[in-house]
Every structure is written in C-alpha cells, then in structure tokens.
Amino acid sequence: MTAADDSDRLRWNARHAERASFSAHRLAERALSMPLPNGPVLDLACGTSGSALLAAAHGRHVTAVDVSDMALGLLADEARRRGLGDLVTPVHADLTEWRPSSSHALVLCTGYWDRALFGPAAEAVLPGGVLAWAAFTLEARRERPHLPAEWCLSEGEPATLLPRGFAVLDMPDFGATRHLLARRL
C-alpha cells in the first residue's frame, strides 16, 4: 500500500472503530428482493456491511471489498457469529486500483463514488443481474463543503455512465444522495 492508501485505511479504521453498524442499506434490501440470476454478490466499499450479511443470509456468496482492514475484520467476525462465514469473502483493497475480475448477480456500492470504478463494476454484472449504487450528489457539498466534487455524482449520473445493455429501473434522489438500480439485459 502507498502512503495515501495507508492514510485512507487509517482514517476508515478509526471511523469504524467508533461506530460499527451491521445494518443493511435500503438499496441492498431493494436489490435483493428483486429477481436475480444465480451467482455471487459483490459489495464495494462495504465497511461493516450489513448488506453483505443480508446477501449471505439469502444464500449468496459475497465478496466484500474495502480499504479498512478493521471493518473487514469486524464483518468477518459478525458473519462467523451468524453462521455465514463460509459465504462472505473479505477483500482488503484500495478501490482506486482494484477492479472486479468475475461476474456477479448483484454489484452493490453504497456511499462511495469513483467514475473510474463504475464502468468496470457495471461490466461485472451478469446478464439479468442488477447494479445497485448509492452516492452523494453535488448537493451534498452545500452541507459538506469539504467534500471533493469528484466524490459526488453530477447531474444524470450514474445512469448516463452505464454501458450499453443496461435498463435503469429506478434512480431517485434522497436529499443529497442518489440511488441507482439498473438491470443488465
């Protein structure tokens, strides 16, 4: 890891040490209630993901990727405690560099935005599968002026960045965040 990667890891480790939550994101709940093809789930920037645990409880194998080794350790411990340890694979990686290498029935990312990751993540969705993404919009910068603009969705994003062969199922705004559900045809 580079010094910048380690800085991110330490920042997120501190945040997860303060408040670990195993609650599933409402976007994950919606996506997992939809018809999905057979296949695993990819949870990007997962933190202590209750969404990964929910997918595993549905019998899905889950790859949970995050820069915080602390969050991944907490997630793995909780998965084992719930009897889901064999279904959750934590991957410690920096998403500015890491890319998916296989196909998934559901690719989920809630609370993280990187245009360079979005295309490869969409390409990792199996035919009939779903891409579920939630991120801040530029509106979030009104309340959080320190938030870099490149960490925020621009108007129409992420739907305008979808590769061919996707149908947008829903893209509502919730205050300063936007949720996307899109199915690969």
ZAMARGU-4260 file (C-alpha; in steps of 0.2 Angstrom, whole numbers, plus 5000, padded with zeros to 4 digits):
<rodrens>
0) 5000/5000/5000 | 5006/5018/4996 | 5006/5031/5010 | 4990/5038/5003 | 4982/5021/5003
5) 4988/5019/5021 | 4981/5036/5026 | 4963/5031/5019 | 4965/5014/5028 | 4969/5023/5045
10) 4955/5036/5043 | 4942/5022/5039 | 4949/5011/5053 | 4946/5025/5065 | 4929/5028/5059
15) 4923/5010/5060 | 4931/5008/5077 | 4919/5022/5083 | 4903/5015/5076 | 4902/4999/5068
20) 4885/4995/5061 | 4878/4979/5053 | 4863/4987/5046 | 4859/4983/5028 | 4857/4998/5016
25) 4839/5000/5010 | 4846/5000/4992 | 4853/4982/4995 | 4837/4977/5003 | 4828/4983/4987
30) 4840/4974/4975 | 4840/4958/4985 | 4821/4957/4984 | 4821/4958/4965 | 4823/4943/4954
35) 4842/4939/4952 | 4851/4926/4942 | 4861/4913/4951 | 4878/4920/4956 | 4888/4929/4969
40) 4886/4947/4976 | 4900/4960/4975 | 4899/4973/4989 | 4911/4988/4985 | 4917/5000/4999
45) 4907/4988/5010 | 4914/4994/5028 | 4905/4983/5041 | 4892/4979/5028 | 4875/4973/5034
50) 4871/4972/5016 | 4884/4958/5013 | 4877/4949/5028 | 4859/4951/5021 | 4865/4944/5004
55) 4874/4929/5013 | 4858/4926/5023 | 4849/4924/5006 | 4862/4911/5002 | 4873/4921/4991
60) 4892/4921/4991 | 4898/4938/4994 | 4914/4947/4990 | 4916/4962/5002 | 4929/4974/4996
65) 4935/4989/5007 | 4951/4999/5011 | 4948/4997/5030 | 4955/4980/5037 | 4947/4984/5053
70) 4930/4985/5045 | 4933/4969/5036 | 4938/4960/5052 | 4923/4966/5061 | 4912/4960/5046
75) 4921/4943/5045 | 4918/4941/5064 | 4900/4945/5063 | 4897/4933/5048 | 4905/4919/5058
80) 4894/4923/5073 | 4879/4922/5062 | 4884/4906/5054 | 4888/4914/5037 | 4907/4914/5037
85) 4908/4902/5023 | 4898/4914/5012 | 4907/4931/5015 | 4925/4933/5007 | 4933/4950/5013
90) 4945/4958/5001 | 4956/4971/5008 | 4959/4983/4993 | 4960/5001/4988 | 4946/5004/4975
95) 4955/5017/4966 | 4966/5002/4960 | 4956/4986/4962 | 4944/4980/4949 | 4932/4965/4948
100) 4938/4950/4939 | 4922/4940/4938 | 4904/4941/4936 | 4891/4944/4949 | 4872/4943/4950
105) 4872/4959/4960 | 4885/4973/4961 | 4882/4984/4976 | 4891/5000/4981 | 4883/5012/4994
110) 4892/5028/4999 | 4907/5028/4988 | 4909/5036/4971 | 4923/5034/4958 | 4920/5036/4940
115) 4935/5025/4935 | 4927/5011/4945 | 4909/5012/4939 | 4912/5006/4922 | 4922/4990/4927
120) 4909/4987/4941 | 4894/4988/4929 | 4904/4976/4917 | 4905/4964/4931 | 4886/4962/4932
125) 4879/4945/4924 | 4865/4946/4911 | 4849/4948/4921 | 4859/4954/4936 | 4857/4971/4945
130) 4869/4985/4948 | 4864/4995/4964 | 4874/5011/4968 | 4871/5025/4980 | 4882/5040/4981
135) 4882/5059/4986 | 4876/5071/4973 | 4884/5088/4971 | 4870/5094/4983 | 4880/5086/4997
140) 4893/5099/4995 | 4881/5113/5002 | 4881/5104/5019 | 4899/5097/5017 | 4909/5110/5008
145) 4925/5100/5012 | 4918/5085/5001 | 4928/5085/4985 | 4917/5087/4969 | 4925/5071/4961
150) 4917/5061/4975 | 4900/5067/4970 | 4888/5062/4956 | 4885/5075/4943 | 4868/5078/4935
155) 4861/5062/4927 | 4875/5051/4934 | 4877/5037/4937 | 4864/5032/4924 | 4872/5042/4910
160) 4888/5032/4913 | 4880/5015/4911 | 4887/5004/4897 | 4876/4998/4883 | 4864/4984/4888
165) 4858/4991/4904 | 4840/4997/4908 | 4838/5009/4923 | 4824/5003/4934 | 4825/5017/4946
170) 4836/5032/4951 | 4828/5043/4965 | 4837/5056/4974 | 4835/5056/4993 | 4841/5073/4999
175) 4860/5074/4994 | 4861/5056/4989 | 4856/5047/4973 | 4851/5028/4971 | 4853/5019/4955
180) 4845/5002/4951 | 4849/4995/4934 | 4847/4978/4926 | 4859/4971/4913 | 4849/4965/4899
</rodrens>
